[in-house]
Amino acid sequence: MRRASLIAAVTAGLIMGAVRPVAASENVVRPNDRRIAYEGHWGRTAEAAVTVNSGSRLSFRFTGGSVHALFDVSSTTVPAQIYVSVDGGPKRLYAVDRDDIEIEAPERGAHTVELSVKDVFSRVNRWTPPLETGVVLTGIRGRLLPQHVRHNRQFAFYGDSITQGVMALCEVNTSDCADGTAAYPTLVADALHASLTQVGFGRQGVIQTGNGGVPAASDAYGWNYAGSRADSDRRADVIVVNQGTNDTAWGPDEFRAAYRAYLTELRTAAPHARILALRPFNGTHAEDIAAVVAELADRRIEFVDTTDWLSPTDGDFNGGVHPSSQGHRKVADRLIDLLAEEH
């Protein structure tokens, strides 16, 4: 193999995390097939659809009594957790720790499946392939049907472990206690029938790098993970930013410069979006965020004062910083009221 061809082959393997190809079969639908609808940041090729974000999801329709979701778990050390719901029924929890998960329907016929990512653990490598956690879908084995997924609006949420849903269910920083689908981004998007992009990285800030090898917010923006470009936010109607909680080590001047650059990056990527810059729930850099929004003087960028949205004494937090599922519900209700004002 000539050197140029070798480099190209190695690069392709790195970007996909050395995904193992699925054996050819007329019953296996490839991940980039249009019959599979994705929401969130997914790196998609014919070989695999990869997400490292809690709250990401996909849906498809099939006919028959069951279907098999196929995964590559060859580099996994901490399995991601997913929910699977058939025909809008109860969500069933799975750990993605095997290469084949059978999804059964209560009876034969046409069915709709929604697969949502409950958690991708933040403290192992989930940025540079080969990934130690994440969801790597290599295909669907079964008889898939066409579907038409329509949403009124497109929402994107960017933040840290709070946006990720860490400790939403209980007070331990594990996948069992985390639930991106119980966090406010999912609750808001579902209530307003919007498509959802939910990107939260533990420990990340606009200056602070995240756990699992994730860069700071400005460097991570626009990427699914290292080497995989994310879909553009150009058509986003709303972008919600919840950053600053993890930037306590930096003073006002450094933080304001970085936060201003981040909002400018978002505005360039999404020229028509309404951008909500949330005051972090613990108040970190609240004055700095408000000042940056005022300085930008963009009528479509708003500072959202979250003071008193949550109460530490009323069960709204787990572990002091992370909202509980009850706290996420309260935040979601506030944002739903705010975003319902604009259609």
Secondary structure, 3 states (H helix, E strand, C coil): CCHHHHHHHHHHHHHCCCCCCCCCCCCEECCCCCCCEEECCCEECCCCEEECCCCCEEEEEEEEEEEEEEECCCCCCCCCEEEEEECCCCCEEEECCCCEEEEECCCCCEEEEEEEEEECCCCCCCCCCCCCCCEEEEEEEEEEECCCCCCCEEEEEEECHHHHCCCCCCCCCCCCCCCHHHCHHHHHHHHCCEEEEEEECCCCCCCCCCHHHCCCHHHHCCEEECCEECCCCCCCCEEEEECCCCCCCCCHHHHHHHHHHHHHHHHHHCCCCEEEEECCCCCCCHHHHHHHHHHHCCCCEEEECCCCCCCCCCCCEECCCEECHHHHHHHHHHHHHHHCCCC
